[in-house]
């Protein structure tokens, strides 16, 4: 069996296992809003502490 044949034999298995099993794509809007809230809170703390 050549290297190319071995790669071809395992390619479909690799594609099926490519998904990492991370969290499903949920509400993107909620994630975006929470991210921006976190940015604003950190900016407030930084300016209150006099670091900028």
N, C-alpha and C positions, 0 to 999 in steps of 0.2 A: 504494500500500500504506500503510495507516495504522500508527500506532505500536503499536496493539494487535495487529494482524495480524503485525507483525514480531516482537513478543514471543512470540506464540503459535507462530510458525514456529521460533524458536530455543529455546523452553522445553525440549523433549525433549533437545536437545543439551547444554544447560546442566545438566540433571539427570544426564546420563551423565558429565559432567566434574566433578561436584561432589566426588567422592572425591579426596583429596589424594595418595593413593598412599603414605601413611605405613605404619608397620609393622602387621602383622596383629595382631589382639587375641590375645595369647598367654596364658600362665598368669597370671591376675590375682593369685593367691595369692602367687606368687614375687615379683611386683612390689611388692605390699603389704609383705611381710616385709622385702625389701631396703630399702624406703623407711623403715620404722620403725627398722631397724638403722642407717641413715644418720643419722636423727634422734638416736638414742641416742649414737652416736659423736660427733656435733657437740656434744651437751649435755655429754658427758664432757670434751671439749677445752675448752669454755667454762668449766666449773666448775674444771678444773685450772689454767687460766690466770688464774683469779681475776676474771673479767669479770662475774660475777654474785654 
